[in-house]
Structures are given as structure tokens and as C-alpha cells.
């Protein structure tokens, strides 16, 4: 159940991040990949500043912030 929950949070976070960054929709698989990688990025960034995610909403926020940062970095690198 933990893996399914992690993937669902990643999927939702990827979708929220693409909506927030006003990018083109990446589809189900793209949102999942962005959200899952974003969860790792967000967890790393939050640990750097001393925050810890607690509960479903905390994990969703962490994954979404990481996904937004990931999309921003990808967008900047594409322009370079």
C-alpha cells in the first residue's frame, strides 16, 4: 500500500505542478514521473532547511514543491 500511496501522491503532485507552472500537460505518465522525482527533490530541499513532512498533506506539499522546482530547472536549462 505504501508504494501505491507514493505513486498517487506523485501523480497528484505532478499534475498540480504542471498546472502551477502553466506548462503543457504531460499526460498521466509524465505527471507521475515529474511528481515522483519531485517528491525526492522536495524531500531533499525540505531536509536542507529543517522541515519534515507529516501526513498525507505534508507529503503532497513536499512533492508538489519539488516538482515545481524540477520543472523550473528544466525550463531554465532548455532556454540555455
C-alpha positions in Angstrom: 0.0 0.0 0.0 2.9 2.4 0.6 4.1 2.1 -3.0 0.6 2.8 -4.3 0.2 5.8 -2.0 3.6 7.2 -3.0 2.7 6.9 -6.7 -0.7 8.5 -6.2 0.9 11.4 -4.3 3.5 11.7 -7.1 0.7 11.7 -9.7 -1.3 14.4 -8.0 1.8 16.5 -7.2 3.0 16.3 -10.9 -0.4 17.4 -12.1 -0.6 20.3 -9.6 3.0 21.4 -10.6 2.2 21.4 -14.3 -0.9 23.5 -13.6 1.0 25.8 -11.4 3.9 26.3 -13.9 1.4 26.7 -16.8 3.2 24.2 -18.8 1.6 21.9 -21.3 0.0 18.8 -19.8 2.4 15.9 -19.8 -0.2 13.2 -19.6 -0.6 10.6 -16.9 2.9 9.0 -17.2 4.6 12.4 -17.4 2.8 13.8 -14.4 3.7 10.6 -12.5 7.4 10.9 -13.4 7.5 14.6 -12.5 5.7 14.0 -9.2 7.8 11.1 -8.1 11.1 12.8 -9.0 9.7 16.0 -7.4 9.0 14.1 -4.2 12.7 13.2 -3.9 13.8 16.8 -4.8 11.3 18.3 -2.4 12.3 15.9 0.4 15.9 16.8 -0.1 15.2 20.6 -0.1 12.9 20.4 2.9 15.6 18.5 4.9 18.1 21.1 4.0 16.1 23.8 5.6 15.0 21.7 8.5 11.4 20.9 7.6 9.8 17.4 7.8 6.7 16.3 6.0 4.0 14.8 8.2 0.9 13.1 7.0 -0.7 13.0 3.6 -1.0 16.7 3.1 2.6 17.3 4.2 3.9 14.7 1.7 1.7 16.2 -1.1 3.1 19.7 -0.4 6.7 18.4 -0.3 6.2 16.5 -3.6 4.5 19.5 -5.3 7.2 22.0 -4.2 9.9 19.6 -5.5 8.0 19.1 -8.8 7.7 22.8 -9.3 11.4 23.3 -8.6 12.2 20.5 -11.0 10.0 21.9 -13.8 11.6 25.4 -13.2 15.1 24.0 -13.5 14.2 22.0 -16.7 12.6 25.1 -18.2 15.7 27.2 -17.4 18.1 24.5 -18.8 16.0 24.3 -22.0 16.4 28.0 -22.6 20.2 27.9 -22.1 
